[in-house]
Amino acid sequence: MSKARKWWVLGPLFVILTPIVAYSPFLVWEYSRPQPDIIPGSGPVSTATAPWVVVIGNPTTMSDRPGNKLCVGTLVAPRAVVTATHCLGHSKPSELTVTIGRDDLRGNAGRVVKVAGTWLEPRYTQGVAEESFVGGAFGRITMASADIGLVTLAEPVDTPTLPMADAAPRAGEAATVYGWRMSPDDTPVLWQAPTTVGEDAECVRRAADSARFVPPRWHGVSYDQSSYLCVGTERAIRLRATDSGSPVVVNGRLAGVAAWSASADPAAPDYYTKVATFRPHLARLINDIR
């Protein structure tokens, strides 16, 4: 092979691989930092206590994960589960399942229900389409609004449901978060952790000051305050990937749905979609379920 031809073959490969090789140490550093200490009061919780916390699974794409777990959701009506839109955008309803009453995802307890349909908040999907790597790499990125979605079950269940909040929680209110990846050793067992709702101004500041190596969010995040709240500004919680869509509960109601984090820093707060903002529309959708 001539030198010129070798360059045409190897040159583009070199251009592609060089930034990946240079970038990988930063990626490893960001995601290998230790998780925060366990918050007092945190620990395993049974689905008998929190029966409305459910697993959204995809047996096809998540076959190697316990419970085929894709995300988490909250049962708010006999046939309705509220979760994050970003959990649903890459799956057909026929590919999804909802698992109810399984404390440890390595077992077979509980009930698995098929999914009849999904609804994705269009403002979120439109906003995601407008985001770009360049925008995040060279300036603050604006998070897409309304990361909230609805799953319709193929059949009703008699499991207790959690009512949706009709008003946004106040800063400083006691809250509880749930997830299957919150234990120190990352075992797939349902955990809960106490926390508090962050003040809007502090949530905004922490997002704007965040910096991360993982694109597209390199130089801070801005967001619509009517769409999101944050928890864990005083003491971070252990919410990991695939716990997206999980609930934050305030005064016995679903106040937020786990949506995103501005940083991989273990001390960073987590951001949840404000359920009260979207409750009227979600209620109409639920009422129309046949």
Phi and psi in degrees as a GROMACS rama.xvg file:
@    title "Ramachandran Plot"
@    xaxis  label "Phi"
@    yaxis  label "Psi"
@TYPE xy
-67.5212  160.991  SER-2
-61.7784  -39.9812  LYS-3
-63.5511  -42.0048  ALA-4
-68.9495  -38.4121  ARG-5
-59.3012  -40.4826  LYS-6
-64.2669  -39.8722  TRP-7
-64.1708  -29.0548  TRP-8
-85.2645  -48.258  VAL-9
-84.3465  -26.702  LEU-10
-58.896  -55.1525  GLY-11
-60.2815  -36.026  PRO-12
-63.799  -40.4809  LEU-13
-62.7251  -43.1127  PHE-14
-63.0779  -37.5894  VAL-15
-73.5629  -44.1469  ILE-16
-77.9969  -29.5145  LEU-17
-58.3457  -52.254  THR-18
-64.9512  -30.0019  PRO-19
-66.1943  -45.7772  ILE-20
-64.3146  -41.6825  VAL-21
-68.4878  -32.3716  ALA-22
-82.7136  -27.9683  TYR-23
-59.2889  -38.3263  SER-24
-60.8642  -36.7766  PRO-25
-67.6133  -38.6928  PHE-26
-63.1868  -45.5317  LEU-27
-61.7514  -43.652  VAL-28
-61.2445  -43.7454  TRP-29
-64.9061  -40.5024  GLU-30
-97.5253  1.85717  TYR-31
-105.925  0.407383  SER-32
-66.5417  147.816  ARG-33
-64.7573  150.491  PRO-34
-75.2625  160.957  GLN-35
-66.1816  160.082  PRO-36
-60.5367  156.081  ASP-37
-67.5188  132.304  ILE-38
-74.9003  132.314  ILE-39
-55.3525  133.935  PRO-40
97.9874  -10.8305  GLY-41
-76.8141  156.819  SER-42
161.199  176.202  GLY-43
-61.2049  147.274  PRO-44
-138.368  143.65  VAL-45
-86.016  150.519  SER-46
-69.5969  -10.6953  THR-47
-69.058  -29.5711  ALA-48
-86.4647  -37.6208  THR-49
-124.972  68.3958  ALA-50
-68.3018  -18.8929  PRO-51
-83.299  -7.70425  TRP-52
-82.3264  122.542  VAL-53
-129.042  162.677  VAL-54
-102.323  129.401  VAL-55
-97.3317  120.31  ILE-56
-119.94  159.922  GLY-57
-133.858  96.3121  ASN-58
-60.0168  -20.2929  PRO-59
-81.9645  -53.3038  THR-60
-88.3334  -18.8517  THR-61
-117.927  33.1868  MET-62
-65.4585  -20.9205  SER-63
-91.358  1.61693  ASP-64
-106.213  145.13  ARG-65
-56.0458  129.919  PRO-66
69.2319  12.7995  GLY-67
53.412  33.2608  ASN-68
-66.5452  123.334  LYS-69
-103.337  -46.5241  LEU-70
-157.08  -171.809  CYS-71
-122.002  154.066  VAL-72
-144.907  176.931  GLY-73
-128.172  125.533  THR-74
-75.934  115.733  LEU-75
-112.933  -7.71229  VAL-76
-158.349  163.811  ALA-77
-55.9232  -23.7739  PRO-78
-126.953  18.1692  ARG-79
-131.439  131.036  ALA-80
-124.603  127.162  VAL-81
-94.6309  135.012  VAL-82
-149.702  -166.237  THR-83
-92.3597  141.094  ALA-84
-59.2009  -38.0554  THR-85
-65.5499  -14.4337  HIS-86
-75.7656  -21.6426  CYS-87
-108.029  -13.6627  LEU-88
-67.1793  -18.3711  GLY-89
-112.924  13.3202  HIS-90
-130.191  142.5  SER-91
-80.3739  148.548  LYS-92
-53.0677  -37.4805  PRO-93
-66.0196  -17.0964  SER-94
-87.5514  -12.9359  GLU-95
-98.0849  154.376  LEU-96
-134.767  160.539  THR-97
-125.832  123.747  VAL-98
-103.722  126.066  THR-99
-116.712  135.679  ILE-100
77.3783  33.5433  GLY-101
-120.389  103.712  ARG-102
-67.6927  -46.7842  ASP-103
-112.062  116.992  ASP-104
-71.0129  -7.95869  LEU-105
-80.9296  -8.21747  ARG-106
-101.123  -167.602  GLY-107
-123.311  15.8397  ASN-108
-68.0346  163.726  ALA-109
86.4067  -163.925  GLY-110
-128.425  135.796  ARG-111
-107.657  124.999  VAL-112
-118.294  139.467  VAL-113
-75.8534  160.805  LYS-114
-106.78  133.028  VAL-115
-93.808  -29.4695  ALA-116
-169.064  164.786  GLY-117
-135.89  151.369  THR-118
-126.145  129.216  TRP-119
-113.454  129.397  LEU-120
-60.913  116.544  GLU-121
-64.0678  -28.7634  PRO-122
-65.3413  -29.9606  ARG-123
-71.7083  -48.8736  TYR-124
-63.8004  -35.7055  THR-125
-67.7439  -40.0319  GLN-126
-66.0327  -38.8703  GLY-127
-62.3026  -39.8043  VAL-128
-62.9013  -27.0116  ALA-129
-85.9183  -14.7207  GLU-130
-72.3545  154.734  GLU-131
-145.918  154.785  SER-132
-61.134  -42.9614  PHE-133
-60.9917  -42.4815  VAL-134
-60.5113  -39.667  GLY-135
-75.7812  -31.1943  GLY-136
-75.3761  -28.4266  ALA-137
-118.739  4.40585  PHE-138
-170.869  174.914  GLY-139
-67.2067  139.619  ARG-140
-105.75  145.175  ILE-141
-97.5301  122.762  THR-142
-70.4523  141.696  MET-143
-62.0859  140.22  ALA-144
-73.864  158.272  SER-145
64.4693  54.0107  ALA-146
-82.0089  75.1046  ASP-147
-146.664  142.362  ILE-148
-146.483  173.251  GLY-149
-133.072  135.246  LEU-150
-110.269  129.796  VAL-151
-102.561  123.908  THR-152
-76.8799  151.968  LEU-153
-70.8983  -21.791  ALA-154
-147.787  150.998  GLU-155
-72.1714  152.205  PRO-156
-121.135  156.021  VAL-157
-98.7525  16.5393  ASP-158
-70.0832  139.859  THR-159
-56.2002  141.273  PRO-160
-107.505  165.539  THR-161
-111.626  125.228  LEU-162
-68.6712  148.325  PRO-163
-81.2359  144.563  MET-164
-68.3435  138.601  ALA-165
-101.328  1.57394  ASP-166
-146.255  145.126  ALA-167
-66.1319  141.133  ALA-168
-67.9363  154.423  PRO-169
-87.2816  152.26  ARG-170
-58.3733  135.665  ALA-171
90.5961  -8.16187  GLY-172
-69.097  143.654  GLU-173
-67.4988  140.168  ALA-174
-141.844  162.427  ALA-175
-132.947  132.699  THR-176
-109.898  154.265  VAL-177
-132.005  151.137  TYR-178
-178.117  162.935  GLY-179
-99.1724  6.10993  TRP-180
-132.052  43.7715  ARG-181
-109.647  -6.36109  MET-182
-74.011  155.023  SER-183
-57.3598  -36.8613  PRO-184
-95.612  11.9172  ASP-185
58.6684  40.1749  ASP-186
-83.9519  148.469  THR-187
-80.4718  57.3245  PRO-188
-115.137  137.482  VAL-189
-63.0612  126.451  LEU-190
-123.738  160.818  TRP-191
-132.06  155.309  GLN-192
-146.074  135.276  ALA-193
-77.537  146.917  PRO-194
-156.759  -171.932  THR-195
-133.489  152.986  THR-196
-73.6484  132.209  VAL-197
-79.2123  154.575  GLY-198
-72.2665  137.729  GLU-199
-52.7947  -45.513  ASP-200
-62.6469  -38.992  ALA-201
-70.4767  -39.5948  GLU-202
-60.2833  -44.8146  CYS-203
-62.7752  -45.3458  VAL-204
-63.4091  -44.1085  ARG-205
-64.0701  -36.767  ARG-206
-68.8318  -43.2702  ALA-207
-66.4713  -30.9569  ALA-208
-87.8607  -4.25763  ASP-209
-71.9492  150.59  SER-210
-143.678  136.493  ALA-211
-144.161  157.453  ARG-212
-86.9747  -17.2644  PHE-213
-85.6078  121.178  VAL-214
-69.673  155.097  PRO-215
-94.7888  2.61412  PRO-216
-99.9168  91.8868  ARG-217
-103.952  -30.8292  TRP-218
-127.554  52.6245  HIS-219
88.9515  162.05  GLY-220
-131.133  138.074  VAL-221
-119.319  156.144  SER-222
-158.59  165.359  TYR-223
-78.855  115.655  ASP-224
-66.9685  -23.0729  GLN-225
-75.5649  -16.4402  SER-226
-95.8296  -25.7791  SER-227
-133.224  150.74  TYR-228
-127.104  168.494  LEU-229
-131.946  155.407  CYS-230
-132.373  156.015  VAL-231
87.8476  24.9466  GLY-232
-71.8888  -28.6385  THR-233
-90.9682  -35.8723  GLU-234
-150.043  118.003  ARG-235
-67.8336  153.504  ALA-236
-105.086  175.916  ILE-237
-104.551  61.8496  ARG-238
-93.572  120.708  LEU-239
-111.329  171.725  ARG-240
-57.2856  151.162  ALA-241
74.1304  -0.838758  THR-242
-95.604  9.41344  ASP-243
-54.9634  145.127  SER-244
86.5888  -8.1683  GLY-245
-71.8161  157.113  SER-246
-88.2717  149.892  PRO-247
-112.82  127.047  VAL-248
-109.49  129.466  VAL-249
-130.095  125.929  VAL-250
53.0809  40.1376  ASN-251
73.4313  17.9312  GLY-252
-132.436  154.626  ARG-253
-74.6005  106.371  LEU-254
-96.8066  -26.4482  ALA-255
-156.186  158.709  GLY-256
-123.568  123.403  VAL-257
-56.741  122.454  ALA-258
-118.966  -51.0615  ALA-259
-164.195  167.27  TRP-260
-128.508  140.274  SER-261
-76.6913  -14.8828  ALA-262
-156.379  156.122  SER-263
-86.1237  0.694365  ALA-264
-57.9413  125.52  ASP-265
-58.9051  -21.6717  PRO-266
-88.2451  0.392401  ALA-267
-77.0646  144.928  ALA-268
-72.3141  164.422  PRO-269
-108.589  148.364  ASP-270
-111.368  133.788  TYR-271
-123.455  141.575  TYR-272
-67.4743  131.94  THR-273
-73.2527  110.49  LYS-274
-64.6845  -37.1681  VAL-275
-58.8748  -33.5219  ALA-276
-62.0871  -34.6641  THR-277
-107.925  0.617465  PHE-278
-57.5061  -44.5542  ARG-279
-57.1813  -43.3713  PRO-280
-70.9224  -40.9868  HIS-281
-61.3907  -41.2776  LEU-282
-60.5729  -39.666  ALA-283
-65.3086  -42.3716  ARG-284
-62.1664  -42.3566  LEU-285
-65.6345  -40.2809  ILE-286
-63.9079  -25.4976  ASN-287
-86.2953  -6.79866  ASP-288
-66.4535  129.818  ILE-289
